[in-house]
């Protein structure tokens, strides 16, 4: 796929330098990270040292004050290496923006420089064993004790869960609130706080290198100074920030589709059957043409969406469309591309096998695709 029309020379140079860095620091290690089920913290530190973590953070807190186009470049280049690098996007573009938007001056000074350097790795803890898409029904509680909160509860499927040093946690501070979402607050819970323990590293179908964990809070003592924004306003903060989270997921899905199409085109041109390349068969050609069309449409839609997001427009309906359509499309393309690889597509040494495993969860996390359709329907007045 061609570059986005909003990219300028500086973004291209940034892309080249990031790609070169990843080819040296990530590509050769990626297989081992998948086996270890973890990306080492040393890699995060190297990302930070090179300026690839949270470049959007203001210079006074250690960042570069970069625009969202840099986030797009980072998201695409990480996804090209492999979907297990998704935790970097979660840190840069999903969790840290909460500190930037709602954090106090003291909190920004305390946490942002470490988020930029890689000393801090962030996670966002919303999902619970009994509450996923229905966020208002979460049961983790935080009881105010004046200068601190006592937190009790459990979170699950937390991206960066094992590596995290800062966990932005959604808790109930007012269990009596009606409607219940009005009683949710956001607390930054730090690694090592008494009563906070990390559970097992979850064994997932795909995204093997990405650490996903359960987190437990048992009479966990969290200073009141770690409350992000105002008490009981957490739900509205989450709603404001989910637009960007879903856009980041859509960008990754689009990149994965482009990557799969590219690798399959290469494969069918070199693989022979009945004395000629598979690419010469009409079925292969039609399948590839259909996928290329979907990829092209996805690219154009995403391009306009990113521009609208950068212009500060409300793109909730469109971003929900992009999130569900691009992740569903990527799932479909993964299946088609594996089929075109034949038996080899089912072998672990072929990248398409990993893609086939990694893609499906994108239709589930950041709000399931069914929830995306519910949001769109509501906004259509249905």
Rosetta blueprint (number, residue, H / E / L):
1 X L
2 X L
3 X L
4 X L
5 X L
6 X L
7 X L
8 X L
9 X H
10 X H
11 X H
12 X H
13 X H
14 X H
15 X H
16 X H
17 X H
18 X H
19 X H
20 X H
21 X H
22 X H
23 X H
24 X H
25 X H
26 X L
27 X L
28 X L
29 X L
30 X H
31 X H
32 X H
33 X H
34 X H
35 X H
36 X H
37 X L
38 X L
39 X L
40 X L
41 X H
42 X H
43 X H
44 X H
45 X H
46 X H
47 X H
48 X H
49 X H
50 X L
51 X L
52 X L
53 X L
54 X L
55 X L
56 X L
57 X L
58 X L
59 X H
60 X H
61 X H
62 X L
63 X L
64 X L
65 X L
66 X L
67 X L
68 X H
69 X H
70 X H
71 X H
72 X H
73 X H
74 X H
75 X H
76 X H
77 X H
78 X H
79 X H
80 X H
81 X H
82 X L
83 X H
84 X H
85 X H
86 X H
87 X H
88 X H
89 X H
90 X H
91 X H
92 X H
93 X H
94 X H
95 X H
96 X H
97 X H
98 X H
99 X H
100 X H
101 X H
102 X H
103 X L
104 X L
105 X H
106 X H
107 X H
108 X H
109 X H
110 X H
111 X H
112 X H
113 X H
114 X H
115 X H
116 X H
117 X H
118 X L
119 X L
120 X L
121 X L
122 X E
123 X E
124 X E
125 X E
126 X L
127 X L
128 X E
129 X L
130 X L
131 X E
132 X L
133 X L
134 X L
135 X H
136 X H
137 X H
138 X L
139 X L
140 X L
141 X E
142 X E
143 X E
144 X E
145 X L
146 X L
147 X L
148 X E
149 X E
150 X E
151 X E
152 X E
153 X E
154 X E
155 X E
156 X E
157 X E
158 X E
159 X E
160 X L
161 X L
162 X L
163 X L
164 X L
165 X L
166 X E
167 X E
168 X E
169 X E
170 X E
171 X E
172 X E
173 X L
174 X L
175 X L
176 X L
177 X L
178 X L
179 X L
180 X H
181 X H
182 X H
183 X H
184 X E
185 X E
186 X E
187 X E
188 X E
189 X E
190 X E
191 X L
192 X L
193 X L
194 X L
195 X L
196 X E
197 X E
198 X E
199 X E
200 X E
201 X E
202 X L
203 X L
204 X L
205 X L
206 X L
207 X L
208 X L
209 X L
210 X L
211 X L
212 X E
213 X E
214 X E
215 X E
216 X E
217 X E
218 X E
219 X E
220 X E
221 X E
222 X E
223 X E
224 X H
225 X H
226 X H
227 X E
228 X E
229 X L
230 X L
231 X L
232 X L
233 X L
234 X H
235 X H
236 X H
237 X H
238 X H
239 X H
240 X H
241 X H
242 X H
243 X H
244 X H
245 X H
246 X H
247 X H
248 X H
249 X H
250 X H
251 X H
252 X H
253 X H
254 X H
255 X H
256 X H
257 X H
258 X H
259 X H
260 X H
261 X H
262 X H
263 X H
264 X H
265 X H
266 X H
267 X H
268 X H
269 X H
270 X H
271 X L
272 X E
273 X E
274 X L
275 X L
276 X E
277 X E
278 X H
279 X H
280 X H
281 X L
282 X H
283 X H
284 X H
285 X H
286 X H
287 X H
288 X H
289 X H
290 X H
291 X H
292 X H
293 X H
294 X H
295 X H
296 X H
297 X H
298 X H
299 X H
300 X H
301 X H
302 X H
303 X H
304 X H
305 X H
306 X H
307 X H
308 X H
309 X H
310 X H
311 X L
312 X L
313 X L
314 X L
315 X L
316 X H
317 X H
318 X H
319 X H
320 X H
321 X H
322 X H
323 X H
324 X H
325 X H
326 X H
327 X H
328 X H
329 X H
330 X H
331 X H
332 X H
333 X H
334 X H
335 X H
336 X H
337 X H
338 X H
339 X H
340 X H
341 X L
342 X H
343 X H
344 X H
345 X H
346 X H
347 X L
348 X L
349 X L
350 X L
351 X H
352 X H
353 X H
354 X H
355 X H
356 X H
357 X H
358 X H
359 X H
360 X H
361 X H
362 X H
363 X H
364 X L
365 X L
366 X L
367 X L
368 X L
369 X H
370 X H
371 X H
372 X H
373 X H
374 X H
375 X H
376 X H
377 X H
378 X H
379 X H
380 X L
381 X L
382 X L
